Amino acid sequence: MTAQNTSTGPSEDQRASLTSRVIPVMKLSEGANPLTRPLPTVPFTSARERAEARFQVLGNAVVTGGAGVLGLISAQALLEHGLSSLCIMDLPQTFETSTSQIESLASKFPDAIITKIPLDVTSTESIQSAFGQAKQLMGGIDVLCCFAGIPGCQPSLTVTPDQWNRVMDVNLNGSFFCAQAAAKVMEESGKGGSILLTASMSAHYTNFPQPQAAYNASKAGIAHLTRNLAAEWAIHGIRVNSISPGYMDTILNAGDGLADVRKVWDSRCPMGRMGDPEEITGAVVLLCSQRAGRYITGADIIVDGGTLTL
């Protein structure tokens, strides 16, 4: 009896074809490209006006995971710095629990256009539909902030494929396909734009005491995805950056069941506490601003109270 080849690897023909493949080659920008060259200097009228112009965030923004704590507080910061139109994307059930916060945001900025669009970042159909609606409603997309994400704390010996894949689908795959959808709109406009992804300090070290390999791997993927997209899309005037928050004082880290774990987290942070969500907004505004962030791309700003210094 002849043994059958049950290998699922490439066939000999597939292997041979590798020698004739043609690899796509990215093209970097040039200094004369109007999408990447320096902006004209703001005329000096007053120090205050120049300071305000430095951190302006102009145009239209999409914030995914926008009905969550980090998304909403970042959206408010962008509106405070000049954003004229905001599209909040999130799951329908999250919109229901955040109705009052979104209404409060709209009341604070009556001159801004604020809309809600349902989005499931694990569905490419949902992403295409949501970003298509956003483009139609706002006329374009200048800024994208990706805050959609889920935690995942499972021992690696027992984590199931469904648990692992769910974290990757939401955190890493969802971020990429939303960035891709926004980048297509930005490229078509000929104006470029800014994309901000949310990595984590977990992208850079091993959390303790909870096991969360899937989450950490997804966030490490985000940090490296940021660098790759920044290089590839610079020619289109699209800047891609990320922030890496530490433990934030949100509902994800609340509850009596986490009291002992929070003590461990605080003991490993030089500042001795979790971050307030407001404390990420400085980095968000910087990276989304058209002027202060003009020459920043492929960067990851760590906002962790010094945890990674240890």
N, C-alpha and C positions, 0 to 999 in steps of 0.2 A: 504493500500500500504506500502510495506517495503522500508525503506530508503536505497538507495545504498551507499556503501562506495566508495567515489570518491578520497580518499586519495592517494597521489602518494608516500607516505612513504614506509618503509620496511614492507613486509608482516610478519605475525606471524612466518612463517617458517624461513624467513630470520633473524628475531630477535633471534629465538631460536638457529640458527646456529652460532651466535656470541660466544656462550659458548664453542664451540669446535674448534674455529679457532686457527691456529698456527701463531704466530707473528715472522717475520724474526728478527734476532738479529745481530747487527753489531759487528764487531771485531776490537778492537783497535790495534795499532802497539805495538811492544815491543822494548826495548832499543837495542837489538842485531840485529834488522832488518836492513840490509844494506841500505835499501831504506830511512830510517829515522834517522839513527845514524849520529853523527857528521862526517864531511868530514876531511880527513887528513890535518894537518896544512900546509900552503904554506911555503916552505923553504925560509929563508931570504936571498935574493940576493941583493935587494935594496928596500927601502921604497916605491919607485914608483911602482915597479913591484908587491909588495904585495897589494898596494892600488888598482891597476888596476885589479888584480885577485879577489879582494873582491867583486867587482860589475860587474864581467863578466856575460854576458847572452849568453850562448853557445847553439848551435844546431839549431833547426827548430821552427819557430813560425807561428801561424795563428792569424791574427787580423781581427775580424769581424767588420763591420762598418769601415773597414780599409781605405776607400777612403774619409772619412770625415776628418774634421780638427783634432779632437782629436786622431783619429786612425792613421792618417799619421804622426803626430808629435811624437806620441808614438812609431810608427814603426821605425822612424829615430833614436830615442834614443836607441832602442834595437839594431839596426844595429851598432850604435856608440860604443856600449859596447860588441860587439863581435859576434852578431848573424850571422850565416852563410847562412841561408835560410829563406825566408819570403814569406808567402802566404797571399795576401790581398783578403779578401772576402767582397763583397758588392753588391748592386743592380746594374744592367747594366747601368741604367741612371745615377747613381752616378759615375760610372767609366768614363762615357762620359764627365762629368763636371770636373773631376779631372785628366784628361789625362796628362796635362802638369806637375802637381805636382808629379805624379807617375813616369813619365819619368825623372824628375829632381832627384828624390830619387834614381832611378836606376843608373843615371850618377854619383852620389856621392859615390856609393858603387859598383863599377864594379866587384868586386870579390864575391859579394853576389848573390845568386840566388833569384830573385824576380819574383813571378808569381801572376796572377790575376785569381780568380775563382768567377763567379756569385753566389750569395747566397740570398735567401729569407728566413729570419729566422722564418717566420710564417708558413713555409712548412717543415714538417718533411722529405718529399722526397727530397727537395732541400738540407736540412742539411746533410742527409745521402750521397747524391751524392757529395756534395762539400767536405766533410771531407774524403770521400773515395778517391777523386782525390788528395787531399792534401797529404794523406798518401802515395799514389803511387808516386807522384812527388818528395816528399822530403824524403821518406823512413821512416818517423815517425813524431811525433809531440811532442816537448818538452815544448812548451809554447803556451798557448791560452790567448789572450786578447779579451774580448767581449766589443765592443764599439757601437754595433748596438742599436739604440734606437730612440724614437720619443717623442716629447712633447705632452702634452694634457691639455689644459686650457678650461674647460667647467664648468658652474655652476652645482652643484650636483643635483639640482632639475630638471634640464632639459637635463642632459647628456643622450644620447641614449645608448641602449645596444651595438650597433655597435661601437660607439665612445669609450665606456668603454673597450669593448673586444679587440679592435684594439690596445690600449695602452698596455693592459696586454699581448696580443699575441706577440707583438714585444719586449717589455722591459723585461718581466718576463719569459714567456714561451720560447721565443726565446733564451734567455740567458741560461736557464736550458738545453734545448735540444742540444745546441751547446756545453755546458760544458760536457754533457753526451757523445756526440759523440767523443770529444777530449779525455775524460777520458778512454773510451774504448780502444782507440789507445795506450794511455799511459800505461794502465794496461797490455795490450797484449805485449808491448815491454819489460816489466819487469824493466824499468828504472825510472818510475814515471814521474813527470813533475810539471809544475806550471800553474794554471788557475787564471786569474785575471778578475773579474766581475766589471762592472761599476754601482755602486749604485748612491747616490747623497746626498747632505745635506738635500734634500727633504725627504729622508728616516727617518730623525730624528726630523723634526719640520714641522710646517704648514707655507707654503709660504704666503707672503703678498705683494701686494694686490690681486694677481690673484688667482682664485679658480682652484685647480688642484688635486682633490682627487684621481683620477685614476692614474695619474703620481706618486703622492707621495706614494700611496699604492703599486704600482709596484716596486718602488725603495726600499721601506721598505721590500718588499718581497725578493729583491735581497740581501739586507744586512743580512737577517736571513737565506736565502738559502746558503749564503757563509759559515756561521757557521756550518750548518748542513752537507754540502758536505765536509767541512774540516774534521769534525769528522769521517765521513763515509769512506772517501777515503784516509785517512792518511796511513793506512796499505799498500796501494799500492804505497806509496811514492809520492802521488799527493797532493800538497799544493793548497789550494783554499783561495784566499783573494779578497778584493774589495777595491776600492777607492770611496770616496764620494766628488766629486767636488762641489764647490759652483757655482755661476753664472760665466760662462766663456765668454770671449769676442769673440764669434763666430757669424756666420751668423744667428743662432737661436735666438740670442738676439740683432740683429741689426735692423736698420730701424727707420725712424722718428716716426712711430706709437708707438714705445716703449720708446720714449725719457723720458716721464714723469714717466713711470714705472721704468726705469733704475735709475732715481733719488731716488726713494723710496728704491730700492734695495741697492744703494750705501750708503744711509743714515742709513741703518740697518747693515752695515758691518763695523767693527772697522777699517779696512784698507781703507775704503771709496771708493772702486772701485771693478770692476769685475776682475776675474783672467785672466792672459794671458795663453793660452793653453800650452805654454812651462812649466808653473809652476806645471803641474801634472806629468811631466816626471820623476822627482826624485823619487816619490812614485812608479811609474810604474817600473822603473829600479830596485829599491830595492826589490819589491815583486816578480819580475820575475827572479832575479839573483839567481843562484844556490848556492852561498856561503853566501852572506850578508843576503839573505832571508831564509836561510836554516831552521831556527827554528820559522819562522813566518807563521802561518796558522790560518784561521778563523778570521783574523783581517780585520778591515775596517779603512782605513786611510782617515781622513777628510782633504780636501784641499779647504778651504772656506774663507780664509782671516779673520777668527775669527768670522764669522757670528753666529755660534752656541754657542758662549760664552755669547750672550746677551739673 
